[in-house]
């Protein structure tokens, strides 16, 4: 589906964007391992998270919905049953990598595959440390590409340095570590998103965290997890698109309600503040151990370019495409480095952003691990390719709001993967 987005007068009102994708995934995966029934409110129903629900049903977990509340009937850490068919992971890297950690410690055989895009994404970063824990894993290219088979085995704890600070790798190893003998210790150069350790601590898992020169998480063999009630806050990655729109569209004022502001996830908002954007966190509170706020964003004509380095990336990895869009309207250059991880997302996001910015008349330089964007540019408009990547489609929709001639987006319907109502919500806050 092609979508054309034109210039608008302003962005105004209040919006509660869909619930957080990362916490929604974990609210099913982790509670499946609890002893008893957990309840999840405000679960995100989107392509990737529904994949998680389908996969865990095939692993023998009863998951039902009643009055908007999802009930997950956990069967304990080793209570899953052998699936009678291949597990289809769709487009979801999170489902795949975390489930590898679950399956490594079960006493049965399973195989997982995914769509064209997911079958190209690197899995060795998870399968290799799991093999070091004695997991029995095989697959294409020595277990680095889907389809991948897992025959559950007796796991042993490991010390692993998570060099890329990948939250998915950390989560997979913590999950496997609960079913492993001894301690599993994961160290990171920078703290990656910490929803897994927060939720597992909430469920009573023997997890300890220390923050010094490196971030260290330790988990011991776990006997049982307690069921919990989860209230999923709004997704900061989804909120980022609308915050960006309010910053760059003249005369805008927008309140984004109930947004997760965990410091491992709100890097985009902090970077906007550093650029000089008018952003405030209001009504800050806590839900299921996570900090939540209403974010008030206003039009900010005097934003300045910034530097984004390797240490910034973990807390805003998914927001780099939309930050690049904001950078086109800032004074001076924005320099993004240390973001080579973007080359192996749903698309090569560095290449996709650079090519599409050029297509709409923006001066930009591609770097091996990022890009340099010249600021205060007029957006002529034109045709962009989403590469069937939801974050590219949504980022360039926002750029269309300040374009002279409109932006036409190829395969814009891929936004469904993380944000089914994106275009409806956009219409609801536009004043033409």
C-alpha positions as CSV (number, residue, x, y, z in Angstrom):
1,X,0.0,0.0,0.0
2,X,1.3,3.5,-0.9
3,X,0.6,6.4,1.4
4,X,1.0,10.1,0.6
5,X,1.6,12.6,3.5
6,X,1.3,16.3,3.0
7,X,2.2,19.5,4.8
8,X,0.0,20.3,7.8
9,X,-0.7,23.5,9.9
10,X,0.0,22.0,13.4
11,X,-0.1,18.9,15.6
12,X,-2.3,19.4,18.7
13,X,-4.2,17.4,21.4
14,X,-3.6,14.4,23.6
15,X,-2.7,10.9,22.5
16,X,-2.1,7.5,24.2
17,X,0.0,5.6,21.7
18,X,0.0,1.8,21.7
19,X,1.5,-0.1,24.6
20,X,5.1,-0.9,24.8
21,X,6.3,-3.7,22.5
22,X,9.2,-4.9,24.6
23,X,7.2,-5.2,27.8
24,X,4.2,-6.8,25.9
25,X,6.5,-9.6,24.6
26,X,7.9,-10.2,28.0
27,X,4.5,-10.1,29.7
28,X,3.7,-13.3,27.8
29,X,7.1,-15.0,27.6
30,X,8.2,-14.6,31.2
31,X,4.7,-15.2,32.8
32,X,4.5,-18.5,30.8
33,X,7.3,-19.7,33.1
34,X,5.5,-18.7,36.3
35,X,3.6,-21.1,38.5
36,X,0.0,-19.8,38.1
37,X,-2.1,-17.3,36.3
38,X,-0.8,-13.8,35.4
39,X,-2.9,-11.0,34.1
40,X,-1.8,-8.4,31.5
41,X,-3.6,-5.1,31.0
42,X,-3.0,-2.9,27.9
43,X,-1.2,-5.7,26.0
44,X,-0.1,-4.4,22.6
45,X,-1.9,-6.2,19.8
46,X,0.4,-5.9,16.8
47,X,2.0,-8.3,14.3
48,X,5.1,-9.1,16.4
49,X,3.4,-9.4,19.8
50,X,0.6,-11.6,18.4
51,X,3.4,-13.8,17.0
52,X,4.6,-14.3,20.6
53,X,1.1,-15.3,21.8
54,X,0.7,-17.8,18.9
55,X,4.2,-19.3,19.6
56,X,3.5,-19.8,23.3
57,X,0.1,-21.3,22.7
58,X,1.9,-23.9,20.5
59,X,4.3,-24.6,23.4
60,X,1.3,-25.6,25.5
61,X,0.5,-22.4,27.4
62,X,-3.1,-21.4,27.8
63,X,-3.5,-17.7,26.9
64,X,-7.0,-16.2,26.9
65,X,-8.5,-12.7,26.6
66,X,-11.4,-11.5,28.6
67,X,-12.6,-7.9,28.7
68,X,-9.3,-6.5,27.4
69,X,-7.2,-8.4,30.0
70,X,-5.0,-11.2,28.8
71,X,-4.6,-14.2,31.2
72,X,-1.5,-16.3,30.9
73,X,-1.7,-19.7,32.6
74,X,2.0,-20.3,33.5
75,X,3.2,-23.9,33.8
76,X,6.6,-23.4,35.5
77,X,10.1,-23.0,34.3
78,X,10.1,-26.4,32.6
79,X,6.4,-26.8,32.0
80,X,6.3,-26.3,28.2
81,X,5.3,-29.1,25.8
82,X,7.0,-30.2,22.6
83,X,5.3,-28.4,19.6
84,X,3.9,-30.7,16.9
85,X,5.0,-28.4,14.1
86,X,7.7,-25.8,13.2
87,X,7.3,-22.6,15.2
88,X,6.7,-19.6,13.0
89,X,8.4,-16.4,14.4
90,X,7.0,-14.2,11.6
91,X,9.0,-10.9,11.6
92,X,9.8,-10.9,15.3
93,X,13.5,-10.9,16.4
94,X,12.5,-10.5,20.1
95,X,10.2,-13.5,20.0
96,X,12.9,-15.6,18.3
97,X,15.9,-14.6,20.5
98,X,14.1,-14.8,23.9
99,X,12.4,-18.1,22.9
100,X,15.8,-19.6,22.1
101,X,16.6,-19.0,25.8
102,X,13.4,-20.7,26.9
103,X,13.8,-23.7,24.6
104,X,17.4,-24.3,25.4
105,X,16.5,-25.6,28.9
106,X,13.4,-27.7,28.0
107,X,13.4,-31.5,27.6
108,X,12.2,-31.7,24.0
109,X,12.9,-30.9,20.4
110,X,11.7,-27.8,18.5
111,X,12.4,-25.9,15.3
112,X,11.8,-22.3,14.6
113,X,11.7,-20.3,11.3
114,X,10.5,-16.8,10.2
115,X,9.6,-14.6,7.3
116,X,12.1,-13.6,4.5
117,X,13.5,-10.7,6.6
118,X,13.9,-12.6,9.8
119,X,15.6,-15.5,8.1
120,X,18.4,-13.0,7.1
121,X,18.9,-11.6,10.6
122,X,21.9,-12.7,12.8
123,X,21.1,-15.3,15.5
124,X,24.7,-16.4,16.3
125,X,24.9,-13.6,18.9
126,X,22.4,-15.7,20.9
127,X,23.0,-19.2,19.8
128,X,26.8,-19.1,20.5
129,X,26.6,-18.1,24.2
130,X,23.7,-20.6,24.6
131,X,26.0,-23.3,23.1
132,X,28.6,-22.2,25.6
133,X,26.0,-23.0,28.3
134,X,25.7,-26.5,26.8
135,X,22.6,-25.9,24.7
136,X,22.1,-28.2,21.8
137,X,21.3,-25.9,18.8
138,X,21.7,-26.3,15.1
139,X,20.6,-24.4,12.0
140,X,21.7,-22.8,8.8
141,X,25.2,-21.4,8.7
142,X,26.2,-23.2,11.9
143,X,23.1,-22.1,13.8
144,X,23.5,-18.4,12.9
145,X,20.4,-18.2,10.7
146,X,16.8,-19.5,10.8
147,X,15.5,-22.1,10.5
148,X,17.1,-23.2,13.8
149,X,16.5,-26.5,15.8
150,X,16.8,-26.8,19.6
151,X,17.0,-30.1,21.5
152,X,16.8,-29.2,25.2
153,X,19.7,-30.1,27.4
154,X,21.2,-29.7,30.8
155,X,22.5,-26.2,30.9
156,X,25.4,-24.8,33.0
157,X,25.9,-21.2,34.0
158,X,28.3,-19.0,32.1
159,X,30.0,-15.6,32.3
160,X,29.3,-13.6,29.2
161,X,30.4,-10.2,28.1
162,X,27.6,-8.7,26.0
163,X,29.8,-6.4,23.9
164,X,27.0,-5.0,21.7
165,X,24.8,-4.3,24.8
166,X,22.0,-6.3,23.1
167,X,18.9,-6.6,25.4
168,X,17.7,-9.6,23.4
169,X,21.0,-11.5,24.0
170,X,21.0,-10.6,27.7
171,X,17.3,-11.6,28.1
172,X,17.9,-15.0,26.3
173,X,20.8,-15.8,28.6
174,X,19.0,-14.7,31.8
175,X,16.0,-16.9,30.8
176,X,18.3,-19.9,30.0
177,X,20.2,-19.1,33.2
178,X,17.2,-19.8,35.4
179,X,17.2,-23.4,34.1
180,X,21.0,-23.7,34.3
181,X,23.2,-25.2,37.0
182,X,25.2,-22.6,39.0
183,X,25.3,-18.8,38.2
184,X,24.9,-17.0,34.9
185,X,26.6,-13.6,34.8
186,X,26.1,-11.1,31.9
187,X,28.3,-8.0,31.8
188,X,27.7,-5.0,29.4
189,X,29.8,-2.0,28.5
190,X,26.6,0.1,28.7
191,X,23.3,-0.8,30.3
192,X,20.9,-2.1,27.6
193,X,17.1,-2.0,28.1
194,X,16.5,-3.8,31.4
195,X,12.8,-4.9,31.3
196,X,13.7,-8.6,31.6
197,X,15.6,-8.3,34.8
198,X,13.0,-5.8,36.3
199,X,10.1,-8.2,35.5
200,X,11.9,-11.3,36.7
201,X,12.9,-9.6,40.0
202,X,9.2,-8.6,40.3
203,X,8.4,-12.3,39.9
204,X,10.8,-13.3,42.6
205,X,13.7,-14.6,40.5
206,X,17.1,-14.7,42.2
207,X,18.6,-11.9,40.1
208,X,21.1,-9.3,41.3
209,X,22.2,-6.2,39.4
210,X,25.3,-4.1,40.0
211,X,26.3,-0.9,38.1
212,X,29.9,0.1,38.1
213,X,32.5,0.3,35.3
214,X,30.4,-2.4,33.6
215,X,26.7,-3.2,34.1
216,X,26.4,-6.7,35.6
217,X,23.4,-9.0,36.0
218,X,23.6,-12.3,37.8
219,X,20.9,-15.0,37.9
220,X,21.0,-18.3,39.8
221,X,19.2,-21.6,39.3
222,X,15.5,-20.8,39.9
223,X,13.0,-23.1,41.4
224,X,9.8,-21.1,40.7
225,X,8.5,-17.8,39.5
226,X,5.4,-16.1,40.9
227,X,2.6,-15.0,38.7
228,X,2.1,-11.2,38.5
229,X,-0.3,-8.6,37.2
230,X,1.3,-6.4,34.5
231,X,0.0,-3.0,33.3
232,X,1.8,-2.3,30.1
233,X,2.6,1.5,29.6
234,X,2.7,3.3,26.3
235,X,5.6,2.6,24.0
236,X,8.3,5.3,23.9
237,X,9.4,4.1,20.5
238,X,5.9,4.7,19.1
239,X,5.5,8.0,21.0
240,X,8.8,9.2,19.5
241,X,7.2,9.7,16.0
242,X,4.5,12.0,17.4
243,X,7.0,13.9,19.7
244,X,9.1,14.5,16.6
245,X,6.1,15.8,14.7
246,X,5.2,18.3,17.5
247,X,8.9,19.5,17.6
248,X,9.2,20.2,13.9
249,X,5.6,21.3,12.8
250,X,5.0,25.0,13.6
251,X,2.6,26.0,16.4
252,X,2.3,22.4,17.7
253,X,1.5,21.3,21.3
254,X,1.0,17.6,22.1
255,X,0.6,15.6,25.3
256,X,1.6,11.9,25.0
257,X,0.0,10.0,27.8
258,X,1.3,7.1,30.1
259,X,4.7,6.8,28.2
260,X,7.3,4.5,29.6
261,X,10.3,6.6,30.6
262,X,12.7,3.9,31.7
263,X,16.2,5.5,31.3
264,X,17.3,2.5,29.1
265,X,14.5,3.5,26.7
266,X,14.0,7.3,26.7
267,X,17.3,8.2,25.1
268,X,15.4,9.8,22.1
269,X,13.5,12.2,24.4
270,X,16.7,13.1,26.3
271,X,18.5,13.7,23.0
272,X,15.6,16.0,21.8
273,X,16.0,18.0,25.1
274,X,19.8,18.2,24.4
275,X,18.9,19.7,20.9
276,X,16.9,22.4,22.7
277,X,13.4,20.9,22.2
278,X,10.6,22.0,24.5
279,X,9.8,18.7,26.3
280,X,8.6,18.1,29.8
281,X,7.8,14.9,31.8
282,X,4.6,15.4,33.8
283,X,2.7,13.2,36.4
284,X,5.7,10.8,36.8
285,X,4.7,7.5,38.5
286,X,5.5,3.8,38.6
287,X,3.7,0.8,37.0
288,X,4.9,-2.8,37.6
289,X,8.3,-1.5,38.6
290,X,8.6,0.7,35.5
291,X,8.6,4.6,35.5
292,X,5.8,6.2,33.5
293,X,5.0,9.9,32.6
294,X,2.9,12.1,30.4
295,X,5.2,13.8,28.0
296,X,4.3,17.4,26.9
297,X,6.0,18.4,23.6
298,X,5.9,21.8,21.9
299,X,7.1,23.2,18.6
300,X,10.8,24.0,18.9
301,X,12.1,26.2,16.1
302,X,15.5,26.7,17.6
303,X,16.7,23.1,17.9
304,X,20.4,22.5,17.2
305,X,22.3,19.5,15.7
306,X,23.9,17.0,18.1
307,X,26.4,14.2,18.2
308,X,25.1,10.7,18.8
309,X,27.8,8.1,19.8
310,X,28.1,4.4,20.6
311,X,27.2,4.9,24.2
312,X,23.9,6.7,23.2
313,X,22.7,3.9,20.9
314,X,21.3,1.2,23.3
315,X,18.7,3.6,24.8
316,X,17.5,4.9,21.4
317,X,18.4,2.2,18.8
318,X,14.9,2.1,17.3
319,X,14.5,5.9,17.2
320,X,17.6,6.7,15.0
321,X,15.5,7.0,11.8
322,X,13.0,9.5,13.4
323,X,15.9,11.4,15.0
324,X,17.4,11.7,11.6
325,X,14.1,13.3,10.4
326,X,14.2,15.8,13.3
327,X,17.9,16.6,12.5
328,X,16.9,17.9,9.0
329,X,15.2,20.8,10.8
330,X,17.9,21.6,13.3
331,X,20.6,24.2,13.1
332,X,24.0,22.8,12.1
333,X,25.0,19.2,11.6
334,X,23.9,16.1,13.4
335,X,26.5,13.3,13.5
336,X,25.5,9.8,14.2
337,X,28.2,7.1,14.8
338,X,28.5,3.8,16.6
339,X,25.2,2.6,15.1
340,X,26.3,-0.3,13.0
341,X,23.6,-2.4,14.7
342,X,21.1,-0.6,12.4
343,X,22.5,-2.4,9.4
344,X,21.0,-5.7,10.6
345,X,17.5,-4.5,11.7
346,X,14.3,-5.2,9.6
347,X,16.1,-3.4,6.9
348,X,19.6,-1.8,6.6
349,X,18.3,1.3,8.4
350,X,21.4,3.4,7.8
351,X,21.1,2.8,4.0
352,X,17.3,3.2,4.0
353,X,17.4,6.5,5.9
354,X,20.2,8.0,3.8
355,X,18.7,7.0,0.5
356,X,15.2,8.2,1.4
357,X,16.5,11.5,2.8
358,X,18.3,12.1,-0.5
359,X,15.1,11.2,-2.4
360,X,13.3,14.1,-0.7
361,X,16.1,16.5,-1.3
362,X,18.1,16.4,1.9
363,X,21.9,16.6,2.0
364,X,23.2,13.7,4.0
365,X,26.5,11.7,4.2
366,X,26.5,7.9,4.8
367,X,29.1,6.6,7.2
368,X,29.9,2.9,7.8
369,X,28.3,3.1,11.3
370,X,26.0,6.1,10.9
371,X,25.4,9.3,9.0
372,X,26.0,13.0,9.0
373,X,22.8,15.1,8.4
374,X,22.9,18.8,7.3
375,X,20.3,20.8,9.2
376,X,17.8,23.6,8.4
377,X,16.9,22.0,5.1
378,X,13.7,22.6,3.1
379,X,12.0,19.2,2.4
380,X,11.1,19.2,-1.2
381,X,9.2,15.9,-1.0
382,X,9.1,12.9,-3.3
383,X,9.0,9.1,-3.3
384,X,10.5,7.0,-0.5
385,X,10.8,3.2,-0.1
386,X,10.0,1.8,3.3
387,X,11.9,-1.4,2.5
388,X,8.9,-3.0,4.4
389,X,10.4,-1.7,7.6
390,X,7.8,-0.2,10.0
391,X,10.1,2.4,11.5
392,X,11.3,3.7,8.1
393,X,7.6,4.0,7.0
394,X,6.6,5.9,10.1
395,X,9.7,8.2,10.2
396,X,9.2,9.4,6.6
397,X,5.5,9.9,7.2
398,X,6.5,12.5,9.9
399,X,8.9,14.2,7.4
400,X,6.0,14.4,5.0
401,X,4.2,16.8,7.4
402,X,6.8,19.5,6.7
403,X,7.4,18.8,3.0
404,X,6.7,21.2,0.2
405,X,5.2,18.7,-2.2
406,X,4.3,15.8,0.0
407,X,6.0,12.4,0.6
408,X,4.8,9.2,-1.0
409,X,5.7,6.0,0.9
410,X,6.0,2.6,-0.7
411,X,4.6,-0.3,1.4
412,X,3.5,2.1,4.2
413,X,1.2,-0.6,5.6
414,X,4.2,-2.4,7.2
415,X,3.6,0.1,10.1
416,X,1.2,-2.6,11.3
417,X,4.1,-4.6,12.7
418,X,4.5,-2.4,15.7
419,X,1.7,0.2,15.3
420,X,-1.5,-0.9,13.6
421,X,-3.3,2.5,14.2
422,X,-0.4,4.7,13.3
423,X,-2.1,6.5,10.4
424,X,-5.4,6.9,12.2
425,X,-3.6,8.4,15.2
426,X,-1.7,10.7,13.0
427,X,-4.9,12.0,11.5
428,X,-6.4,12.5,14.9
429,X,-3.7,15.1,16.0
430,X,-3.3,16.9,12.7
431,X,-4.9,20.4,12.2
432,X,-4.8,21.1,8.5
